[in-house]
Amino acid sequence: MLAKKVQSISPSPTLAIDAKAKQMKKEGIDVIGFGVGEPDFDTPAHIKEAAVQAIKDNFTRYTPVAGCQELREAICQKLKNDNQLLYKPQEIVVSNGAKHSLSNAFAALLNPGDEVIIPAPYWVSYPEIIKINDGVPVIVATSAKHNFKITATEIAGALTSRTKAIILNSPNNPTGQVYTRRELEEIACLALEHNLYIVSDEIYEKLIYGQQPHISIAALGEEIKTRTIVVNGVSKTYAMTGWRIGYAAATAPIAKLMSNLQSHATSNANSIAQKAALAAILGPQDCVAQMKAAFAKRRDYMVQKIKSIPELNCIEPDGAFYVFVDVSKLFGRSYRGQQITDSMDFATLLLEKAQVALVPGTAFGAPNYVRLSYALSLEQAQEGMERIENFIKQLD
């Protein structure tokens, strides 16, 4: 018999939707894709040039497992400047994307049966990464009333003798919500009281559109910093999804465990991509501001359009590039005899009949919702929303 643990792992629904949409496009079908969370911008020129130069300089050998010294020093400087966090290079581990960093983090933290609290809606891979590392995901539903942000009281209600960690994601995928300092302080106090670890996924930190600043929970004090693993990367901020560079910042003992694990799993992250990441972090940041401005314009359009459709509703996202839309008013209705009973039915019919791809909320632990990414051109977003509106008008 093959491994039971791996057989229990579900494929990523976001990538499954994207694969189906891409197959339809290959067949010549005009599909509008709100599915995958990937910036549609090109990687900035100075970053690509740094990679080309790395190849010319023959920077094509192994680097230290945790990343080249220069990149780890740059990450330390970034964390100090942007997040008021002081780390040393030996407390940084560069990995093959933030997803790899998360996997390393839970491998370092969890013993079989340890529980990790996951606020729902959640990014689809969190429960699976925890299960891969012998942990038990404990899903705690949050409410629209609290903008889908977990409270210290809700966490306290889910604690058991096996609770080991809490995962936080701010700005959040799929909701786009951002935790305030006060909200984080209350969670930090609870974590310290119960000796819990925090895994803080901050991959969307540069994509915040209102006045609410990004705050890392690790920056709230030295005590909580020692209980936190900060996970970040260059994929979303610099349109570098395919370069696969993420990183984690943690205490030296935890970072050493993560590095030891990585030494046997993958060794170092791609050396050329490391040089590109170095250019991204240390280079001009105007490219980030330009992408953020475009995302903000799309967000404003998407929210306004969604709220103009009576059957749909959403909470305005403060960050990331997603709108989380309540489609429960459509349940029980049908399209030419095919009934919509949940968000999966809606997503499937919408792709097949209106050629619009989005992700059903069942993937995020929120079955009444769908996620729309606005990491696509404004023109495509407008066309896609018109198709959604027209599809809804055809429902019985």
Contacts in CASP RR format, 6 or more apart in sequence:
PFRMAT RR
TARGET T0000
AUTHOR 0000-0000-0000
METHOD contacts of the structure
MODEL  1
MLAKKVQSISPSPTLAIDAKAKQMKKEGIDVIGFGVGEPDFDTPAHIKEA
AVQAIKDNFTRYTPVAGCQELREAICQKLKNDNQLLYKPQEIVVSNGAKH
SLSNAFAALLNPGDEVIIPAPYWVSYPEIIKINDGVPVIVATSAKHNFKI
TATEIAGALTSRTKAIILNSPNNPTGQVYTRRELEEIACLALEHNLYIVS
DEIYEKLIYGQQPHISIAALGEEIKTRTIVVNGVSKTYAMTGWRIGYAAA
TAPIAKLMSNLQSHATSNANSIAQKAALAAILGPQDCVAQMKAAFAKRRD
YMVQKIKSIPELNCIEPDGAFYVFVDVSKLFGRSYRGQQITDSMDFATLL
LEKAQVALVPGTAFGAPNYVRLSYALSLEQAQEGMERIENFIKQLD
5 131 0 8 1.000
5 132 0 8 1.000
5 134 0 8 1.000
6 132 0 8 1.000
8 131 0 8 1.000
9 128 0 8 1.000
9 131 0 8 1.000
9 132 0 8 1.000
10 128 0 8 1.000
12 124 0 8 1.000
12 125 0 8 1.000
12 363 0 8 1.000
13 124 0 8 1.000
13 359 0 8 1.000
13 360 0 8 1.000
13 362 0 8 1.000
13 363 0 8 1.000
14 35 0 8 1.000
14 36 0 8 1.000
14 37 0 8 1.000
14 124 0 8 1.000
14 359 0 8 1.000
14 363 0 8 1.000
15 36 0 8 1.000
17 35 0 8 1.000
17 36 0 8 1.000
17 347 0 8 1.000
17 351 0 8 1.000
17 357 0 8 1.000
17 358 0 8 1.000
17 359 0 8 1.000
18 33 0 8 1.000
18 35 0 8 1.000
18 36 0 8 1.000
18 357 0 8 1.000
20 351 0 8 1.000
20 357 0 8 1.000
21 31 0 8 1.000
21 33 0 8 1.000
21 35 0 8 1.000
21 351 0 8 1.000
21 357 0 8 1.000
24 31 0 8 1.000
24 351 0 8 1.000
24 355 0 8 1.000
25 31 0 8 1.000
29 355 0 8 1.000
30 355 0 8 1.000
31 351 0 8 1.000
31 355 0 8 1.000
31 356 0 8 1.000
31 357 0 8 1.000
32 355 0 8 1.000
32 356 0 8 1.000
32 357 0 8 1.000
32 376 0 8 1.000
32 380 0 8 1.000
32 383 0 8 1.000
32 384 0 8 1.000
32 387 0 8 1.000
33 356 0 8 1.000
33 357 0 8 1.000
33 358 0 8 1.000
33 373 0 8 1.000
33 376 0 8 1.000
33 380 0 8 1.000
33 384 0 8 1.000
34 356 0 8 1.000
34 357 0 8 1.000
34 358 0 8 1.000
34 359 0 8 1.000
34 371 0 8 1.000
34 372 0 8 1.000
34 373 0 8 1.000
34 374 0 8 1.000
34 376 0 8 1.000
34 381 0 8 1.000
34 384 0 8 1.000
35 357 0 8 1.000
35 358 0 8 1.000
35 359 0 8 1.000
35 371 0 8 1.000
35 372 0 8 1.000
35 373 0 8 1.000
36 373 0 8 1.000
36 375 0 8 1.000
37 173 0 8 1.000
37 321 0 8 1.000
37 322 0 8 1.000
37 373 0 8 1.000
37 375 0 8 1.000
38 241 0 8 1.000
38 373 0 8 1.000
38 375 0 8 1.000
39 236 0 8 1.000
39 239 0 8 1.000
39 241 0 8 1.000
39 291 0 8 1.000
39 321 0 8 1.000
39 375 0 8 1.000
40 239 0 8 1.000
40 375 0 8 1.000
40 376 0 8 1.000
40 377 0 8 1.000
41 239 0 8 1.000
41 291 0 8 1.000
41 294 0 8 1.000
42 239 0 8 1.000
43 238 0 8 1.000
43 239 0 8 1.000
43 240 0 8 1.000
43 243 0 8 1.000
43 276 0 8 1.000
44 238 0 8 1.000
44 239 0 8 1.000
44 280 0 8 1.000
44 287 0 8 1.000
46 279 0 8 1.000
46 283 0 8 1.000
46 284 0 8 1.000
47 238 0 8 1.000
47 240 0 8 1.000
47 276 0 8 1.000
47 279 0 8 1.000
47 280 0 8 1.000
48 276 0 8 1.000
49 279 0 8 1.000
50 275 0 8 1.000
50 276 0 8 1.000
50 278 0 8 1.000
50 279 0 8 1.000
51 272 0 8 1.000
51 273 0 8 1.000
51 275 0 8 1.000
51 276 0 8 1.000
51 279 0 8 1.000
53 275 0 8 1.000
54 60 0 8 1.000
54 271 0 8 1.000
54 272 0 8 1.000
54 275 0 8 1.000
54 276 0 8 1.000
55 272 0 8 1.000
59 271 0 8 1.000
59 272 0 8 1.000
59 275 0 8 1.000
60 271 0 8 1.000
60 272 0 8 1.000
61 271 0 8 1.000
62 267 0 8 1.000
62 268 0 8 1.000
62 271 0 8 1.000
63 268 0 8 1.000
63 269 0 8 1.000
63 271 0 8 1.000
63 274 0 8 1.000
64 268 0 8 1.000
65 259 0 8 1.000
65 262 0 8 1.000
65 263 0 8 1.000
65 267 0 8 1.000
65 268 0 8 1.000
66 72 0 8 1.000
66 90 0 8 1.000
66 92 0 8 1.000
66 93 0 8 1.000
66 94 0 8 1.000
66 255 0 8 1.000
66 258 0 8 1.000
66 259 0 8 1.000
66 262 0 8 1.000
66 268 0 8 1.000
67 92 0 8 1.000
67 93 0 8 1.000
67 94 0 8 1.000
67 268 0 8 1.000
67 269 0 8 1.000
67 274 0 8 1.000
68 94 0 8 1.000
68 268 0 8 1.000
68 271 0 8 1.000
68 274 0 8 1.000
68 278 0 8 1.000
69 89 0 8 1.000
70 278 0 8 1.000
71 94 0 8 1.000
71 274 0 8 1.000
71 275 0 8 1.000
71 277 0 8 1.000
71 278 0 8 1.000
71 281 0 8 1.000
72 89 0 8 1.000
72 92 0 8 1.000
72 94 0 8 1.000
73 89 0 8 1.000
74 278 0 8 1.000
74 281 0 8 1.000
74 282 0 8 1.000
75 87 0 8 1.000
75 92 0 8 1.000
75 94 0 8 1.000
75 247 0 8 1.000
75 249 0 8 1.000
75 281 0 8 1.000
76 86 0 8 1.000
76 87 0 8 1.000
76 88 0 8 1.000
76 89 0 8 1.000
76 91 0 8 1.000
76 92 0 8 1.000
77 281 0 8 1.000
77 282 0 8 1.000
78 281 0 8 1.000
79 85 0 8 1.000
79 86 0 8 1.000
79 87 0 8 1.000
79 230 0 8 1.000
79 249 0 8 1.000
80 86 0 8 1.000
80 87 0 8 1.000
82 205 0 8 1.000
83 202 0 8 1.000
83 205 0 8 1.000
83 214 0 8 1.000
83 216 0 8 1.000
83 218 0 8 1.000
83 219 0 8 1.000
83 230 0 8 1.000
84 216 0 8 1.000
84 219 0 8 1.000
85 216 0 8 1.000
85 218 0 8 1.000
85 219 0 8 1.000
85 225 0 8 1.000
85 230 0 8 1.000
85 249 0 8 1.000
87 249 0 8 1.000
88 252 0 8 1.000
90 252 0 8 1.000
90 255 0 8 1.000
90 256 0 8 1.000
91 249 0 8 1.000
91 250 0 8 1.000
91 251 0 8 1.000
91 252 0 8 1.000
91 255 0 8 1.000
92 247 0 8 1.000
92 248 0 8 1.000
92 249 0 8 1.000
92 255 0 8 1.000
93 101 0 8 1.000
93 104 0 8 1.000
93 247 0 8 1.000
93 248 0 8 1.000
93 250 0 8 1.000
93 255 0 8 1.000
93 258 0 8 1.000
93 259 0 8 1.000
93 262 0 8 1.000
94 245 0 8 1.000
94 246 0 8 1.000
94 247 0 8 1.000
94 268 0 8 1.000
94 269 0 8 1.000
94 274 0 8 1.000
94 277 0 8 1.000
95 101 0 8 1.000
95 104 0 8 1.000
95 245 0 8 1.000
95 246 0 8 1.000
95 247 0 8 1.000
95 248 0 8 1.000
95 258 0 8 1.000
95 262 0 8 1.000
95 266 0 8 1.000
95 269 0 8 1.000
96 244 0 8 1.000
96 245 0 8 1.000
96 246 0 8 1.000
96 266 0 8 1.000
96 269 0 8 1.000
96 270 0 8 1.000
97 233 0 8 1.000
97 235 0 8 1.000
97 244 0 8 1.000
97 245 0 8 1.000
97 246 0 8 1.000
97 269 0 8 1.000
98 201 0 8 1.000
98 203 0 8 1.000
98 231 0 8 1.000
98 232 0 8 1.000
98 233 0 8 1.000
98 235 0 8 1.000
98 246 0 8 1.000
98 247 0 8 1.000
99 125 0 8 1.000
99 129 0 8 1.000
100 244 0 8 1.000
100 246 0 8 1.000
100 262 0 8 1.000
100 266 0 8 1.000
100 269 0 8 1.000
101 231 0 8 1.000
101 232 0 8 1.000
101 233 0 8 1.000
101 246 0 8 1.000
101 247 0 8 1.000
101 248 0 8 1.000
101 258 0 8 1.000
102 125 0 8 1.000
102 126 0 8 1.000
102 129 0 8 1.000
102 199 0 8 1.000
102 201 0 8 1.000
102 231 0 8 1.000
103 129 0 8 1.000
103 132 0 8 1.000
103 133 0 8 1.000
104 248 0 8 1.000
104 258 0 8 1.000
104 261 0 8 1.000
104 262 0 8 1.000
105 199 0 8 1.000
105 229 0 8 1.000
105 231 0 8 1.000
105 248 0 8 1.000
105 250 0 8 1.000
105 254 0 8 1.000
105 258 0 8 1.000
106 116 0 8 1.000
106 129 0 8 1.000
106 130 0 8 1.000
106 132 0 8 1.000
106 133 0 8 1.000
106 135 0 8 1.000
106 165 0 8 1.000
106 199 0 8 1.000
107 133 0 8 1.000
107 257 0 8 1.000
107 258 0 8 1.000
107 261 0 8 1.000
108 229 0 8 1.000
108 250 0 8 1.000
108 254 0 8 1.000
108 257 0 8 1.000
108 258 0 8 1.000
108 261 0 8 1.000
109 164 0 8 1.000
109 165 0 8 1.000
109 197 0 8 1.000
109 199 0 8 1.000
109 229 0 8 1.000
109 254 0 8 1.000
110 116 0 8 1.000
110 130 0 8 1.000
110 133 0 8 1.000
110 134 0 8 1.000
110 135 0 8 1.000
110 164 0 8 1.000
110 165 0 8 1.000
111 134 0 8 1.000
111 164 0 8 1.000
112 134 0 8 1.000
112 135 0 8 1.000
113 134 0 8 1.000
113 135 0 8 1.000
113 136 0 8 1.000
113 162 0 8 1.000
114 134 0 8 1.000
114 135 0 8 1.000
114 136 0 8 1.000
114 162 0 8 1.000
114 163 0 8 1.000
114 164 0 8 1.000
114 165 0 8 1.000
115 135 0 8 1.000
115 136 0 8 1.000
115 137 0 8 1.000
115 138 0 8 1.000
115 160 0 8 1.000
115 162 0 8 1.000
115 163 0 8 1.000
115 164 0 8 1.000
116 130 0 8 1.000
116 135 0 8 1.000
116 136 0 8 1.000
116 137 0 8 1.000
116 138 0 8 1.000
116 163 0 8 1.000
116 164 0 8 1.000
116 165 0 8 1.000
116 166 0 8 1.000
116 167 0 8 1.000
116 199 0 8 1.000
117 138 0 8 1.000
117 140 0 8 1.000
117 150 0 8 1.000
117 155 0 8 1.000
117 158 0 8 1.000
117 159 0 8 1.000
117 163 0 8 1.000
117 165 0 8 1.000
117 166 0 8 1.000
117 167 0 8 1.000
118 126 0 8 1.000
118 127 0 8 1.000
118 130 0 8 1.000
118 137 0 8 1.000
118 138 0 8 1.000
118 139 0 8 1.000
118 140 0 8 1.000
118 167 0 8 1.000
119 140 0 8 1.000
119 142 0 8 1.000
119 148 0 8 1.000
119 149 0 8 1.000
119 150 0 8 1.000
119 154 0 8 1.000
119 167 0 8 1.000
119 168 0 8 1.000
119 169 0 8 1.000
120 139 0 8 1.000
120 140 0 8 1.000
120 141 0 8 1.000
120 142 0 8 1.000
120 364 0 8 1.000
120 365 0 8 1.000
120 366 0 8 1.000
121 142 0 8 1.000
121 148 0 8 1.000
121 172 0 8 1.000
121 174 0 8 1.000
121 175 0 8 1.000
121 324 0 8 1.000
121 361 0 8 1.000
121 364 0 8 1.000
121 365 0 8 1.000
121 366 0 8 1.000
121 369 0 8 1.000
122 139 0 8 1.000
122 167 0 8 1.000
122 169 0 8 1.000
122 364 0 8 1.000
122 365 0 8 1.000
123 169 0 8 1.000
123 173 0 8 1.000
123 174 0 8 1.000
123 201 0 8 1.000
123 364 0 8 1.000
124 363 0 8 1.000
124 364 0 8 1.000
126 137 0 8 1.000
126 167 0 8 1.000
126 169 0 8 1.000
127 137 0 8 1.000
127 139 0 8 1.000
130 136 0 8 1.000
130 137 0 8 1.000
131 137 0 8 1.000
136 162 0 8 1.000
138 158 0 8 1.000
138 160 0 8 1.000
138 163 0 8 1.000
139 365 0 8 1.000
140 150 0 8 1.000
140 154 0 8 1.000
140 155 0 8 1.000
140 158 0 8 1.000
141 365 0 8 1.000
142 148 0 8 1.000
142 149 0 8 1.000
142 150 0 8 1.000
142 151 0 8 1.000
142 154 0 8 1.000
144 315 0 8 1.000
144 326 0 8 1.000
147 175 0 8 1.000
147 177 0 8 1.000
147 315 0 8 1.000
148 172 0 8 1.000
148 175 0 8 1.000
148 177 0 8 1.000
148 315 0 8 1.000
148 324 0 8 1.000
149 172 0 8 1.000
149 177 0 8 1.000
149 179 0 8 1.000
149 183 0 8 1.000
150 168 0 8 1.000
150 187 0 8 1.000
151 183 0 8 1.000
151 186 0 8 1.000
151 187 0 8 1.000
152 186 0 8 1.000
152 187 0 8 1.000
152 189 0 8 1.000
152 190 0 8 1.000
155 166 0 8 1.000
155 187 0 8 1.000
155 190 0 8 1.000
156 190 0 8 1.000
159 194 0 8 1.000
163 194 0 8 1.000
163 196 0 8 1.000
164 196 0 8 1.000
164 197 0 8 1.000
165 196 0 8 1.000
165 197 0 8 1.000
165 198 0 8 1.000
165 199 0 8 1.000
166 187 0 8 1.000
166 191 0 8 1.000
166 196 0 8 1.000
166 197 0 8 1.000
166 198 0 8 1.000
166 199 0 8 1.000
167 198 0 8 1.000
167 199 0 8 1.000
167 200 0 8 1.000
167 201 0 8 1.000
168 179 0 8 1.000
168 184 0 8 1.000
168 187 0 8 1.000
168 198 0 8 1.000
168 199 0 8 1.000
168 200 0 8 1.000
168 201 0 8 1.000
168 217 0 8 1.000
169 200 0 8 1.000
169 201 0 8 1.000
170 177 0 8 1.000
170 178 0 8 1.000
170 179 0 8 1.000
170 184 0 8 1.000
170 200 0 8 1.000
170 201 0 8 1.000
170 202 0 8 1.000
170 204 0 8 1.000
170 205 0 8 1.000
170 214 0 8 1.000
170 215 0 8 1.000
171 177 0 8 1.000
171 178 0 8 1.000
171 204 0 8 1.000
171 205 0 8 1.000
171 207 0 8 1.000
171 208 0 8 1.000
171 214 0 8 1.000
171 317 0 8 1.000
171 318 0 8 1.000
171 319 0 8 1.000
171 320 0 8 1.000
172 178 0 8 1.000
172 204 0 8 1.000
172 319 0 8 1.000
172 320 0 8 1.000
173 204 0 8 1.000
173 320 0 8 1.000
173 322 0 8 1.000
174 322 0 8 1.000
174 324 0 8 1.000
174 359 0 8 1.000
174 361 0 8 1.000
174 364 0 8 1.000
174 366 0 8 1.000
174 369 0 8 1.000
174 371 0 8 1.000
175 315 0 8 1.000
175 317 0 8 1.000
175 322 0 8 1.000
175 324 0 8 1.000
176 204 0 8 1.000
176 317 0 8 1.000
176 318 0 8 1.000
176 319 0 8 1.000
176 320 0 8 1.000
176 322 0 8 1.000
176 324 0 8 1.000
177 315 0 8 1.000
177 317 0 8 1.000
177 318 0 8 1.000
177 319 0 8 1.000
178 208 0 8 1.000
178 212 0 8 1.000
178 214 0 8 1.000
178 318 0 8 1.000
178 319 0 8 1.000
179 187 0 8 1.000
179 215 0 8 1.000
179 217 0 8 1.000
180 212 0 8 1.000
180 215 0 8 1.000
181 215 0 8 1.000
181 220 0 8 1.000
184 215 0 8 1.000
184 217 0 8 1.000
184 220 0 8 1.000
185 220 0 8 1.000
187 198 0 8 1.000
187 217 0 8 1.000
188 198 0 8 1.000
188 217 0 8 1.000
188 220 0 8 1.000
188 221 0 8 1.000
188 224 0 8 1.000
190 196 0 8 1.000
191 197 0 8 1.000
191 198 0 8 1.000
191 224 0 8 1.000
191 227 0 8 1.000
192 223 0 8 1.000
192 224 0 8 1.000
192 227 0 8 1.000
195 227 0 8 1.000
196 227 0 8 1.000
197 227 0 8 1.000
197 228 0 8 1.000
197 229 0 8 1.000
198 217 0 8 1.000
198 218 0 8 1.000
198 224 0 8 1.000
198 227 0 8 1.000
198 228 0 8 1.000
198 229 0 8 1.000
199 228 0 8 1.000
199 229 0 8 1.000
199 231 0 8 1.000
200 216 0 8 1.000
200 217 0 8 1.000
200 218 0 8 1.000
200 228 0 8 1.000
200 229 0 8 1.000
200 230 0 8 1.000
200 231 0 8 1.000
201 231 0 8 1.000
202 214 0 8 1.000
202 216 0 8 1.000
202 230 0 8 1.000
202 231 0 8 1.000
202 232 0 8 1.000
203 231 0 8 1.000
203 232 0 8 1.000
203 233 0 8 1.000
203 235 0 8 1.000
203 236 0 8 1.000
204 236 0 8 1.000
204 319 0 8 1.000
204 320 0 8 1.000
204 321 0 8 1.000
205 214 0 8 1.000
205 216 0 8 1.000
205 232 0 8 1.000
205 237 0 8 1.000
206 214 0 8 1.000
206 236 0 8 1.000
206 237 0 8 1.000
206 288 0 8 1.000
206 292 0 8 1.000
207 236 0 8 1.000
207 237 0 8 1.000
207 292 0 8 1.000
207 295 0 8 1.000
207 319 0 8 1.000
207 320 0 8 1.000
207 321 0 8 1.000
208 214 0 8 1.000
208 318 0 8 1.000
208 319 0 8 1.000
209 292 0 8 1.000
209 295 0 8 1.000
209 296 0 8 1.000
209 299 0 8 1.000
209 317 0 8 1.000
209 318 0 8 1.000
209 319 0 8 1.000
210 318 0 8 1.000
212 318 0 8 1.000
216 228 0 8 1.000
216 230 0 8 1.000
217 224 0 8 1.000
217 228 0 8 1.000
218 224 0 8 1.000
218 225 0 8 1.000
218 228 0 8 1.000
218 230 0 8 1.000
218 249 0 8 1.000
219 225 0 8 1.000
226 251 0 8 1.000
228 250 0 8 1.000
229 248 0 8 1.000
229 249 0 8 1.000
229 250 0 8 1.000
229 254 0 8 1.000
230 248 0 8 1.000
230 249 0 8 1.000
230 250 0 8 1.000
231 246 0 8 1.000
231 247 0 8 1.000
231 248 0 8 1.000
232 246 0 8 1.000
232 247 0 8 1.000
232 248 0 8 1.000
232 249 0 8 1.000
233 245 0 8 1.000
233 246 0 8 1.000
233 247 0 8 1.000
233 277 0 8 1.000
234 240 0 8 1.000
234 243 0 8 1.000
234 245 0 8 1.000
234 246 0 8 1.000
234 276 0 8 1.000
234 277 0 8 1.000
234 280 0 8 1.000
234 281 0 8 1.000
235 241 0 8 1.000
235 242 0 8 1.000
235 243 0 8 1.000
235 244 0 8 1.000
235 245 0 8 1.000
235 246 0 8 1.000
236 320 0 8 1.000
236 321 0 8 1.000
237 280 0 8 1.000
237 288 0 8 1.000
238 280 0 8 1.000
238 287 0 8 1.000
238 288 0 8 1.000
239 291 0 8 1.000
240 273 0 8 1.000
240 276 0 8 1.000
240 277 0 8 1.000
240 280 0 8 1.000
243 270 0 8 1.000
243 273 0 8 1.000
243 276 0 8 1.000
243 277 0 8 1.000
244 269 0 8 1.000
244 270 0 8 1.000
244 273 0 8 1.000
245 269 0 8 1.000
245 270 0 8 1.000
245 273 0 8 1.000
245 274 0 8 1.000
245 276 0 8 1.000
245 277 0 8 1.000
246 269 0 8 1.000
246 277 0 8 1.000
248 255 0 8 1.000
248 258 0 8 1.000
249 255 0 8 1.000
250 258 0 8 1.000
262 268 0 8 1.000
268 274 0 8 1.000
294 378 0 8 1.000
295 321 0 8 1.000
295 374 0 8 1.000
295 375 0 8 1.000
297 378 0 8 1.000
298 321 0 8 1.000
298 374 0 8 1.000
298 376 0 8 1.000
298 378 0 8 1.000
298 381 0 8 1.000
299 316 0 8 1.000
299 317 0 8 1.000
299 319 0 8 1.000
299 321 0 8 1.000
299 323 0 8 1.000
299 374 0 8 1.000
301 378 0 8 1.000
301 381 0 8 1.000
301 382 0 8 1.000
301 385 0 8 1.000
302 323 0 8 1.000
302 372 0 8 1.000
302 374 0 8 1.000
302 381 0 8 1.000
302 385 0 8 1.000
303 314 0 8 1.000
303 316 0 8 1.000
303 317 0 8 1.000
303 323 0 8 1.000
305 382 0 8 1.000
305 385 0 8 1.000
305 389 0 8 1.000
306 312 0 8 1.000
306 313 0 8 1.000
306 314 0 8 1.000
306 323 0 8 1.000
306 325 0 8 1.000
306 385 0 8 1.000
307 313 0 8 1.000
307 314 0 8 1.000
309 388 0 8 1.000
309 389 0 8 1.000
309 392 0 8 1.000
310 329 0 8 1.000
311 327 0 8 1.000
311 329 0 8 1.000
311 330 0 8 1.000
311 392 0 8 1.000
312 325 0 8 1.000
312 326 0 8 1.000
312 327 0 8 1.000
312 329 0 8 1.000
312 392 0 8 1.000
313 325 0 8 1.000
313 326 0 8 1.000
313 329 0 8 1.000
314 323 0 8 1.000
314 324 0 8 1.000
314 325 0 8 1.000
314 326 0 8 1.000
315 324 0 8 1.000
317 323 0 8 1.000
317 324 0 8 1.000
321 373 0 8 1.000
321 374 0 8 1.000
321 375 0 8 1.000
322 371 0 8 1.000
322 372 0 8 1.000
322 373 0 8 1.000
322 374 0 8 1.000
323 371 0 8 1.000
323 372 0 8 1.000
323 374 0 8 1.000
324 364 0 8 1.000
324 366 0 8 1.000
324 369 0 8 1.000
324 370 0 8 1.000
324 371 0 8 1.000
325 369 0 8 1.000
325 370 0 8 1.000
325 371 0 8 1.000
325 372 0 8 1.000
326 368 0 8 1.000
326 369 0 8 1.000
327 343 0 8 1.000
327 346 0 8 1.000
327 368 0 8 1.000
327 369 0 8 1.000
327 370 0 8 1.000
328 368 0 8 1.000
330 340 0 8 1.000
330 346 0 8 1.000
330 392 0 8 1.000
330 395 0 8 1.000
331 340 0 8 1.000
331 341 0 8 1.000
331 342 0 8 1.000
331 368 0 8 1.000
332 339 0 8 1.000
332 340 0 8 1.000
332 341 0 8 1.000
333 339 0 8 1.000
333 340 0 8 1.000
333 395 0 8 1.000
333 396 0 8 1.000
334 340 0 8 1.000
334 395 0 8 1.000
334 396 0 8 1.000
335 349 0 8 1.000
335 353 0 8 1.000
335 391 0 8 1.000
335 394 0 8 1.000
335 395 0 8 1.000
335 396 0 8 1.000
336 394 0 8 1.000
337 396 0 8 1.000
338 345 0 8 1.000
338 349 0 8 1.000
339 345 0 8 1.000
340 346 0 8 1.000
340 349 0 8 1.000
340 395 0 8 1.000
342 360 0 8 1.000
342 362 0 8 1.000
342 367 0 8 1.000
343 360 0 8 1.000
343 361 0 8 1.000
343 362 0 8 1.000
343 367 0 8 1.000
343 368 0 8 1.000
343 369 0 8 1.000
343 370 0 8 1.000
344 360 0 8 1.000
344 362 0 8 1.000
344 367 0 8 1.000
346 360 0 8 1.000
346 370 0 8 1.000
347 357 0 8 1.000
347 358 0 8 1.000
347 359 0 8 1.000
347 360 0 8 1.000
347 370 0 8 1.000
349 391 0 8 1.000
350 356 0 8 1.000
350 357 0 8 1.000
350 358 0 8 1.000
350 388 0 8 1.000
350 391 0 8 1.000
351 357 0 8 1.000
353 391 0 8 1.000
354 387 0 8 1.000
354 388 0 8 1.000
354 390 0 8 1.000
354 391 0 8 1.000
355 387 0 8 1.000
356 384 0 8 1.000
356 387 0 8 1.000
356 388 0 8 1.000
356 391 0 8 1.000
358 370 0 8 1.000
358 371 0 8 1.000
358 372 0 8 1.000
358 373 0 8 1.000
359 370 0 8 1.000
359 371 0 8 1.000
359 373 0 8 1.000
360 367 0 8 1.000
360 370 0 8 1.000
361 367 0 8 1.000
361 368 0 8 1.000
361 369 0 8 1.000
361 370 0 8 1.000
361 371 0 8 1.000
363 371 0 8 1.000
364 371 0 8 1.000
374 381 0 8 1.000
END
